[in-house]
Amino acid sequence: MNPLRIGNFSGFYGDRFDALREMLTGGEVDVLTGDYLAELTMLILGRDRLKDPSAGYARTFLRQLEDCLGLARERGVRIVANAGGLNPAGLAAQIREVADRLGVPVRVAHVEGDDLTAAHPGTLAAHAYLGGFGIAACLRAGADVVVTGRVTDAALVTGPAAARFGWRPADHDRLAGAVVAGHVLECGTQATGGNYAFFGEGDVRRPGFPLAEIHADGSSVITKHPGTGGFVDVGTVTAQLLYETGGARYAGPDVTARLDTVRLSQDGPDRVRIEGVRGEAPPPTLKTGLNRLGGFRNEVVFVLTGLDIEAKAALVREQLSDALAKAPPREVRWELVRTDRADADTEETASALLRLVVRDPDQQVVGRALSGAAVELALASYPGFHVLSPPGKGAPYGVFEDVYVPHGAVDHVAVLHDGRRIPVPPPQETRPLDAVPPPPLPDPLPPGPTRRAPLGLVVGARSGDKGGNANVGLWARTDDAWRWLAHTVTTDTFRQLLPETRELPVTRHPLPNLRALNFVVEGILGDGVAAQARFDPQAKALGEWLRSRHLDIPETLL
């Protein structure tokens, strides 16, 4: 049987608008998938729905279809996207209206059942992560376009693969292979050189979007359309495999994929083969994301220029603390960023930034109270006083929490183009998600001369967020570098290199097949990305910070 060619045209809500047309015209493909949902996106869509109950879906996807629906129909390409967000039925209805207006005969289906908001009072949006079998049911019934609400990102690939190859819930190894391919595709150009540690090794000015050739046994080849930018190699695929993951067991609603069984090999230019993936029965519960409005936040960034930076910062902190004492915000956070240089030849490089962030349930406390106090200092504070922009009235921020519910708590349903509703039963077999015993590590490198140098000269990294936690995946590109990495970067070393993590729980997960270590840092992101608790609220650059830190590295690796 020929492989199923599944491409991606969106890795987030706001991705390159013309990617759908690029993927339709750039080469052969059977199914195109679009991932629009993230924890922050669900909050944004929830706020949209507060203003307009008919909203709650990704509007850009609808505009993309207006441009490309006829082309997709002409080429026989099916489209699967989670752009339905909080309102997949509403989006499906809108797509039908667009299709009728354009005169394009397409069958539009949707998947529902993820919305558990009513069961979680006080939430703006509460949605379970569904699997791919609802998508598969829609495609088996002939749908040309399938839109979903909250499914796992990989479900956009496992659903079409299950439909094409007739996989059943007990086909754990095959499903796990598709989950791994789906995880590589889900963030679009991150698999083709985007956000890549060694980006200088190819032309990544406009990376092409990835596609997977999935086989009936669950193995796959990751590639991209000929002539598109970026590149696909074992490193780009490894980086994406480590993104926003944890231990060796990568759990989902359909299957738990064993990341410690993944084998990667270069299969030609811009082709990486994925094989050997083993799967296990999924956990007995479904992850459910809860989004709440946490209150209001405001910030102001003071620019401190030239001499006496520390004294200037101390002065403005004392002045504002006195001004805010009448109605102190619940949370006040100061951060001095020393971007200044001595004897600088531009004013900007002679300046440091002092950032103040306040949070409170009362918008007035973080709004006029802060803006008034900050603006009143304009002529009465440190020499050279100015701010990057005046503080506003205070903006709402969100809080994310994940909880777990039994599979039976959701009514997973495929709603077909003709209105028929097909229930999707929960898995009959489940398995608790236990930790995998630590694998054997390679022998350490023999002693030899070392040189103090940045870790990133020999190690790649990719980091990301999962609720309030962050992960940092490190991988080596040679066997010798892996021998050194595996024995050198322990959890203690990790904490020393990243002082911000010293008081937080850090877990190390070795993945020898990938020559990788995956570190999970609990609580570093507070209440999640929507709370914007730190300078880098999604931990996107945490790995690059780690790569910039210096260690004693064997000279044979440099």
C-alpha positions in Angstrom: 0.0 0.0 0.0 1.3 3.5 -0.9 2.2 5.7 2.0 -0.2 8.4 3.2 1.3 11.8 2.6 0.2 14.2 5.4 1.4 17.8 5.4 1.1 20.6 7.9 0.2 24.2 7.0 -0.2 25.8 10.4 1.7 25.4 13.7 -0.2 28.0 15.7 -3.0 30.6 15.4 -1.2 33.3 13.4 1.1 31.2 11.3 1.9 32.0 7.7 -1.4 32.7 6.0 -0.3 31.5 2.5 1.1 28.2 3.8 -2.1 26.3 2.8 -1.7 27.4 -0.8 2.0 26.6 -0.7 1.4 23.1 0.4 -1.4 22.5 -2.1 0.7 23.7 -5.1 4.2 22.7 -4.0 4.0 18.9 -4.4 2.0 15.7 -3.9 0.0 15.4 -0.7 -3.1 13.5 0.4 -4.1 15.3 3.7 -3.2 18.7 5.0 -3.4 19.4 8.7 -3.6 22.7 10.6 -2.8 23.2 14.3 -4.2 26.4 15.7 -4.7 25.6 19.4 -2.4 26.2 22.4 -3.1 26.9 26.0 -3.0 30.6 25.4 -5.1 30.3 22.3 -7.9 28.7 24.3 -7.9 31.7 26.6 -8.0 34.1 23.6 -10.9 32.2 22.0 -12.7 32.1 25.4 -12.5 35.9 25.6 -13.8 36.1 22.0 -16.8 34.0 22.9 -17.6 36.3 25.9 -18.1 39.1 23.4 -19.8 37.0 20.7 -21.3 33.6 21.6 -21.1 32.6 17.9 -17.3 33.1 17.9 -14.7 30.9 19.5 -12.9 29.5 16.4 -9.8 30.5 14.4 -11.1 33.0 11.9 -7.9 33.0 9.8 -8.6 29.3 8.9 -11.9 30.3 7.4 -10.2 33.0 5.3 -7.5 30.5 4.2 -10.3 28.1 3.0 -12.0 30.9 1.1 -8.7 31.2 -0.9 -8.0 27.5 -1.3 -11.1 25.4 -0.9 -11.6 25.0 -4.7 -7.9 24.1 -5.2 -8.0 21.5 -2.5 -11.1 19.9 -4.0 -9.6 19.9 -7.4 -6.5 18.1 -6.2 -8.4 15.7 -4.0 -6.6 16.9 -0.8 -8.5 16.5 2.5 -8.1 19.1 5.2 -8.1 18.4 8.9 -7.7 21.2 11.5 -8.4 21.9 15.1 -9.4 25.5 14.2 -12.8 24.8 15.7 -11.4 25.8 19.1 -14.4 26.3 21.4 -17.0 26.1 18.6 -16.3 23.4 16.0 -20.0 23.2 15.0 -20.1 26.9 14.4 -16.9 26.8 12.2 -18.3 23.8 10.2 -21.4 25.8 9.5 -19.4 28.8 8.3 -17.3 26.6 6.0 -20.5 25.2 4.4 -21.6 28.8 3.8 -18.3 29.6 2.2 -18.4 26.5 0.1 -21.9 27.2 -1.1 -21.0 30.8 -2.0 -17.9 29.6 -3.9 -19.8 26.8 -5.6 -17.4 24.2 -4.3 -19.1 20.8 -3.4 -17.4 19.7 -0.2 -18.5 17.5 2.7 -17.7 19.2 6.0 -17.7 17.2 9.3 -16.7 18.1 12.8 -15.7 16.5 16.1 -17.1 17.5 19.4 -17.3 16.4 23.0 -14.2 18.0 24.4 -16.0 20.9 26.0 -16.3 20.3 29.8 -16.7 23.9 30.8 -20.1 23.3 32.4 -18.6 20.7 34.7 -15.9 23.2 35.9 -17.7 26.3 37.2 -15.6 29.5 37.2 -13.6 28.5 34.1 -13.6 30.5 30.9 -12.9 27.3 29.0 -12.4 23.7 30.1 -11.6 21.2 27.4 -10.4 17.6 27.4 -7.8 16.5 24.9 -9.5 14.0 22.5 -7.8 11.5 20.3 -7.9 10.8 16.6 -10.7 8.3 16.2 -13.4 10.9 15.8 -11.4 12.4 12.9 -11.0 8.9 11.5 -14.8 8.3 11.6 -15.4 11.6 9.7 -12.9 10.7 7.0 -14.1 7.1 6.6 -17.6 8.6 6.0 -16.3 10.7 3.1 -15.6 14.1 4.7 -13.4 16.5 2.7 -12.9 18.9 5.5 -12.8 17.9 9.2 -12.7 20.6 12.0 -12.3 19.8 15.7 -12.1 21.4 19.0 -9.5 20.4 21.5 -7.8 17.3 20.3 -4.1 16.4 20.9 -1.9 18.0 18.3 -0.8 14.6 17.1 -4.4 13.4 16.6 -4.6 15.5 13.5 -2.2 12.9 12.0 -3.3 9.7 13.8 -6.9 10.2 12.7 -6.2 10.3 9.0 -3.7 7.5 9.3 -6.2 5.3 11.2 -8.8 6.0 8.5 -6.4 5.2 5.6 -4.9 2.0 7.0 -7.9 0.7 9.0 -6.1 0.9 12.3 -8.0 0.0 15.5 -7.5 1.1 19.1 -5.5 -1.9 19.9 -2.9 -1.2 17.2 -0.6 0.5 19.7 2.7 0.3 17.8 1.2 1.7 14.6 -0.7 4.5 16.4 2.5 5.4 18.4 4.4 5.7 15.2 1.8 8.1 13.8 1.8 10.0 17.1 5.6 10.6 16.8 5.2 11.7 13.2 2.3 14.0 14.3 4.4 15.5 17.0 7.1 16.3 14.5 4.6 18.0 12.1 2.5 19.8 14.7 4.7 22.9 15.0 5.1 23.4 11.3 8.4 24.9 10.3 10.1 24.0 13.6 10.8 20.6 11.8 12.4 22.2 8.8 15.0 24.5 10.4 12.8 27.1 12.1 13.9 28.0 15.7 16.7 25.5 15.3 19.9 25.6 17.4 22.2 25.1 14.4 20.2 27.4 12.0 23.3 28.5 10.3 23.7 25.2 8.5 20.9 25.9 6.0 18.9 28.7 4.5 16.1 29.2 7.0 14.9 32.6 5.9 11.6 31.1 4.8 11.4 27.4 5.7 9.0 25.2 3.9 6.3 23.4 5.9 6.9 19.7 6.7 5.1 16.6 5.5 5.2 12.9 6.6 5.0 9.9 4.4 3.3 7.4 6.8 3.3 3.7 6.1 0.8 1.0 7.2 3.2 -0.3 9.9 3.4 3.2 11.5 6.8 4.1 10.3 7.3 7.3 8.5 9.6 9.6 6.6 9.7 13.4 7.4 10.3 15.6 4.4 9.1 18.8 2.7 8.1 19.9 -0.8 11.0 20.1 -3.3 12.4 23.6 -3.7 11.1 25.0 -0.5 13.3 26.7 2.1 14.8 25.3 5.2 16.1 21.7 5.6 15.2 18.4 7.2 17.8 16.3 9.0 18.1 14.1 12.0 18.9 17.2 14.1 15.8 19.2 13.1 13.6 16.2 13.7 15.3 15.4 17.1 14.8 19.0 18.2 11.1 18.8 17.5 10.7 15.4 19.1 12.0 16.9 22.3 9.8 20.0 22.2 7.2 20.1 25.0 7.7 16.5 26.1 8.8 14.9 29.3 9.9 11.3 30.0 10.1 8.3 27.8 6.4 7.7 27.9 4.6 10.3 25.8 0.9 9.9 26.8 -2.1 10.6 24.7 -5.8 9.6 24.6 -5.3 6.9 21.9 -1.9 5.5 22.9 1.2 6.1 24.9 4.2 6.4 22.6 7.6 5.2 23.9 10.0 8.0 22.9 12.9 5.8 24.1 12.2 3.4 21.2 12.3 6.0 18.4 15.0 5.4 15.8 16.0 8.2 13.4 18.1 7.9 10.2 18.9 10.2 7.3 17.1 8.7 4.3 18.4 11.1 1.7 18.4 14.9 1.3 15.7 16.5 3.4 14.4 13.0 4.4 14.5 11.5 7.9 13.1 8.1 8.5 11.3 7.3 11.8 10.9 3.7 12.8 10.9 1.3 15.7 8.4 3.2 17.7 6.6 1.1 20.3 3.2 1.9 21.8 1.3 1.0 24.9 -2.3 1.4 26.0 -3.2 4.9 26.9 -3.6 6.1 30.5 -7.1 5.7 32.1 -7.7 9.4 32.2 -7.8 12.3 29.7 -5.9 15.6 30.3 -8.2 18.5 30.5 -7.1 22.1 30.3 -8.8 24.7 32.5 -8.5 28.4 31.6 -9.6 31.0 34.1 -9.2 34.8 34.2 -6.7 35.4 36.9 -7.1 39.1 37.4 -5.4 42.1 35.8 -1.7 43.0 35.2 0.2 46.1 34.2 3.8 46.8 33.6 6.2 49.7 33.0 9.8 49.6 31.9 12.1 52.4 33.1 15.2 53.2 31.1 18.3 53.8 33.2 21.2 55.3 31.2 24.9 55.8 31.9 26.4 55.9 35.4 25.0 54.7 38.8 22.6 52.2 37.3 22.0 50.3 40.6 21.5 53.6 42.6 19.0 54.9 40.0 17.1 51.6 40.1 17.0 51.7 43.9 15.6 55.3 43.8 12.7 54.6 41.5 11.8 51.4 43.4 11.6 53.3 46.6 9.6 56.1 45.1 7.1 53.8 43.5 6.8 51.6 46.5 5.9 54.6 48.6 3.3 55.7 46.0 1.7 52.3 45.8 1.5 51.8 49.5 -2.0 53.2 49.7 -3.4 50.3 47.6 -0.6 47.8 47.2 -1.2 45.3 44.4 -1.4 41.7 45.3 1.8 40.9 43.4 4.7 43.3 42.6 7.7 42.1 40.7 10.8 44.1 39.8 13.6 43.0 37.4 16.7 44.9 36.5 18.1 43.9 33.1 21.7 45.0 32.7 21.8 45.6 29.0 24.2 48.6 29.5 27.8 48.7 28.5 30.6 50.9 29.9 31.8 53.7 27.6 29.1 52.8 25.1 29.1 54.6 21.7 25.3 54.7 21.5 22.7 55.8 24.1 20.8 52.5 23.7 23.8 50.4 24.5 24.5 52.6 27.5 21.1 51.9 29.0 19.7 49.2 31.3 16.0 48.3 31.7 14.1 48.2 35.0 10.9 46.3 34.6 8.0 46.5 37.0 5.0 44.1 36.7 2.0 44.3 39.0 -1.0 41.9 39.3 -4.2 42.2 41.3 -7.9 41.1 41.0 -8.9 44.8 40.9 -8.2 46.5 37.6 -8.1 49.9 39.3 -5.3 48.8 41.6 -3.0 48.0 38.6 -4.4 50.6 36.3 -4.6 54.3 37.2 -2.9 53.8 40.5 0.3 52.5 38.8 0.1 54.8 35.7 -0.4 57.9 37.9 2.4 57.0 40.2 4.8 56.2 37.4 4.0 59.3 35.3 4.2 61.7 38.3 7.9 60.7 38.6 8.8 62.2 35.2 10.4 65.3 36.6 11.1 64.0 40.1 13.3 60.9 39.9 16.6 59.7 38.6 18.5 61.8 35.9 17.6 60.8 32.4 14.2 59.5 33.5 12.0 58.0 30.7 10.0 54.8 30.1 9.6 52.6 27.0 5.9 53.3 27.0 3.5 54.7 29.6 1.5 52.0 31.5 -2.0 51.5 30.5 -5.2 50.8 32.3 -4.3 47.1 33.1 -5.1 44.1 31.0 -6.7 40.8 32.1 -4.4 37.8 32.3 -5.2 34.1 32.4 -4.4 31.1 34.6 -4.0 27.6 33.1 -4.4 24.4 35.1 -4.6 20.8 33.9 -6.7 18.2 35.5 -7.5 14.6 34.6 -10.9 13.0 34.0 -11.9 9.5 33.1 -12.4 8.7 29.4 -16.1 8.2 30.1 -16.5 11.8 31.2 -16.5 13.0 27.6 -19.0 12.4 24.8 -16.6 12.1 21.9 -18.7 12.3 18.8 -18.0 12.6 15.0 -20.7 14.7 13.4 -20.8 13.8 9.7 -21.6 16.1 6.8 -25.1 14.7 6.6 -25.8 15.4 10.3 -25.4 11.8 11.5 -23.7 11.5 14.8 -21.2 8.6 15.4 -20.2 8.1 19.0 -16.5 7.3 19.5 -16.1 4.8 22.4 -13.3 5.2 24.9 -10.4 2.7 24.7 -11.2 -0.7 26.2 -7.6 -1.1 27.3 -5.7 1.4 29.5 -2.5 1.4 31.4 -1.3 3.7 34.3 1.4 6.0 33.3 4.4 4.8 35.3 7.9 6.1 35.0 10.4 4.1 32.8 13.4 2.8 34.7 16.6 4.8 33.9 18.3 3.3 30.8 21.9 2.3 30.8 24.2 5.2 29.8 27.3 4.9 27.4 30.7 4.7 28.9 32.1 8.1 29.7 34.8 9.7 27.6 38.4 9.0 28.8 40.1 11.8 30.7 41.8 14.4 28.5 42.4 18.1 28.1 39.4 20.4 28.4 38.6 24.0 27.4 36.2 26.4 29.0 33.5 27.0 26.3 29.8 27.4 25.7 27.8 24.2 26.0 26.1 25.0 22.7 29.2 24.4 20.7 28.6 20.7 21.0 25.0 20.4 22.1 21.7 21.5 20.6 18.6 22.5 22.7 14.9 23.1 22.3 12.7 24.3 25.1 9.0 25.0 25.6 6.1 25.2 28.0 3.5 22.8 29.5 1.3 24.8 31.8 3.4 26.1 34.6 6.3 23.7 33.8 9.0 24.0 31.2 11.1 21.4 29.4 14.6 21.7 28.0 15.7 19.0 25.6 19.5 18.7 24.9 20.9 16.4 22.2 24.3 15.5 21.0 25.2 15.1 17.3 28.0 12.5 17.7 28.4 9.4 19.8 31.4 10.9 21.7 29.5 14.1 22.4 26.6 12.0 23.8 29.1 10.0 26.0 30.2 13.4 27.5 26.7 14.9 27.7 25.2 11.9 29.4 27.6 12.0 32.3 28.2 15.7 32.6 24.9 17.5 32.6 23.2 16.1 35.7 20.3 17.8 37.4 22.8 19.4 39.8 24.8 20.8 36.9 21.6 21.9 35.2 20.6 23.9 38.3 24.1 25.5 38.5 24.0 26.6 34.9 20.5 28.0 35.2 20.3 29.6 38.7 16.6 30.4 38.2 15.9 26.6 38.6 17.9 26.0 41.7 14.9 26.0 44.1 12.6 24.2 41.7 12.0 20.4 41.1 14.0 19.3 38.1 13.7 15.8 36.6 16.2 14.4 34.0 15.0 11.9 31.4 17.8 10.2 29.3 16.8 9.1 25.8 19.8 7.3 24.5 18.3 6.4 21.0 18.1 10.2 20.4 21.4 10.9 22.2 19.3 13.3 24.3 18.5 14.4 27.8 15.2 16.0 28.5 14.9 18.1 31.6 11.5 19.1 33.1 11.4 22.1 35.4 8.3 22.3 37.5 6.7 25.6 38.4 9.1 27.9 36.5 6.2 29.5 34.5 3.9 30.1 37.4 0.3 29.8 36.3 1.2 29.3 32.7 1.9 31.4 29.6 -1.2 33.5 29.9 -0.1 34.7 33.3 3.2 36.1 31.8 5.0 35.3 35.1 8.5 35.7 33.7 10.5 37.5 31.0 10.2 34.5 28.6 6.7 33.3 29.6 6.7 30.3 27.3 10.3 29.2 28.1 11.1 29.3 24.3 14.6 30.6 24.9 15.4 28.7 28.1 17.4 26.1 26.0 19.4 28.8 24.3 20.3 30.4 27.6 21.6 27.0 28.7 23.6 26.6 25.5 25.3 29.9 26.2 26.6 28.8 29.6 30.2 27.8 29.9 31.5 24.4 30.9 34.8 22.5 30.8 34.4 20.7 27.5 36.8 18.1 26.2 39.0 19.5 23.4 38.3 16.5 21.3 34.7 17.7 20.9 35.6 21.3 20.0 
